[in-house]
């Protein structure tokens, strides 16, 4: 079953899907992917969330990163 940008179901029937595509092309239906602001999320919080892993990695020492990696590998192979 085809899905839209937010996971909503699209028509499986070829004719119904063609009608939907025509409506999107003419602007009757808005098919743009949602932005964090349109979903009511704080843009600053979204930006911080995107850089979270990188900021955490910069704050860790090489020894601590190695310990975390070994623990993860041990959990995967358990």
QUIHUGI-V400972 format. One record per residue. RES is the residue in one letter. PHI is phi in whole degrees, 0 to 359 (999 if undefined). OMEGA is omega as a letter, one per 20 degrees, with the letter a starting at -180 (none if undefined). D_CENTER is the distance of its C-alpha to the mean C-alpha in Angstrom with 2 decimals. Layout:
# QUIHUGI-V400972
res=RES phi=PHI omega=OMEGA d_center=D_CENTER
res=RES phi=PHI omega=OMEGA d_center=D_CENTER
This chain:
# QUIHUGI-V400972
res=X phi=999 omega=r d_center=19.63
res=X phi=297 omega=a d_center=17.52
res=X phi=231 omega=r d_center=14.37
res=X phi=273 omega=a d_center=13.17
res=X phi=296 omega=r d_center=9.98
res=X phi=254 omega=r d_center=9.56
res=X phi=88 omega=r d_center=11.04
res=X phi=288 omega=a d_center=14.53
res=X phi=285 omega=r d_center=17.32
res=X phi=254 omega=r d_center=19.15
res=X phi=297 omega=r d_center=22.89
res=X phi=278 omega=r d_center=24.01
res=X phi=290 omega=a d_center=27.37
res=X phi=300 omega=a d_center=27.84
res=X phi=292 omega=r d_center=29.82
res=X phi=295 omega=r d_center=27.52
res=X phi=294 omega=r d_center=24.53
res=X phi=296 omega=r d_center=26.80
res=X phi=296 omega=a d_center=27.68
res=X phi=295 omega=r d_center=24.08
res=X phi=296 omega=r d_center=23.42
res=X phi=296 omega=r d_center=26.65
res=X phi=293 omega=r d_center=25.70
res=X phi=294 omega=a d_center=22.42
res=X phi=295 omega=a d_center=24.54
res=X phi=272 omega=r d_center=27.17
res=X phi=93 omega=r d_center=24.92
res=X phi=292 omega=r d_center=25.89
res=X phi=241 omega=r d_center=22.34
res=X phi=272 omega=a d_center=19.43
res=X phi=243 omega=a d_center=16.52
res=X phi=289 omega=r d_center=14.49
res=X phi=295 omega=a d_center=10.73
res=X phi=289 omega=r d_center=10.65
res=X phi=262 omega=r d_center=10.83
res=X phi=302 omega=r d_center=10.65
res=X phi=294 omega=a d_center=14.43
res=X phi=289 omega=r d_center=14.79
res=X phi=268 omega=r d_center=13.14
res=X phi=84 omega=r d_center=15.69
res=X phi=264 omega=r d_center=13.84
res=X phi=282 omega=a d_center=15.81
res=X phi=296 omega=r d_center=14.83
res=X phi=294 omega=r d_center=16.67
res=X phi=293 omega=r d_center=14.92
res=X phi=295 omega=r d_center=11.43
res=X phi=296 omega=r d_center=13.20
res=X phi=295 omega=r d_center=14.83
res=X phi=295 omega=r d_center=11.84
res=X phi=290 omega=a d_center=10.58
res=X phi=261 omega=a d_center=14.15
res=X phi=301 omega=a d_center=14.88
res=X phi=294 omega=a d_center=15.35
res=X phi=293 omega=r d_center=17.28
res=X phi=295 omega=r d_center=19.43
res=X phi=294 omega=a d_center=20.19
res=X phi=296 omega=r d_center=21.24
res=X phi=292 omega=a d_center=23.51
res=X phi=278 omega=a d_center=25.16
res=X phi=268 omega=r d_center=26.05
res=X phi=281 omega=r d_center=29.24
res=X phi=298 omega=a d_center=29.51
res=X phi=297 omega=a d_center=31.35
res=X phi=293 omega=r d_center=28.72
res=X phi=299 omega=r d_center=25.91
res=X phi=296 omega=r d_center=28.26
res=X phi=298 omega=r d_center=28.90
res=X phi=296 omega=a d_center=25.24
res=X phi=295 omega=r d_center=24.76
res=X phi=294 omega=r d_center=27.94
res=X phi=296 omega=r d_center=26.98
res=X phi=293 omega=r d_center=23.66
res=X phi=295 omega=r d_center=25.64
res=X phi=296 omega=r d_center=28.27
res=X phi=293 omega=r d_center=25.85
res=X phi=294 omega=a d_center=24.35
res=X phi=271 omega=r d_center=27.89
res=X phi=291 omega=none d_center=29.31
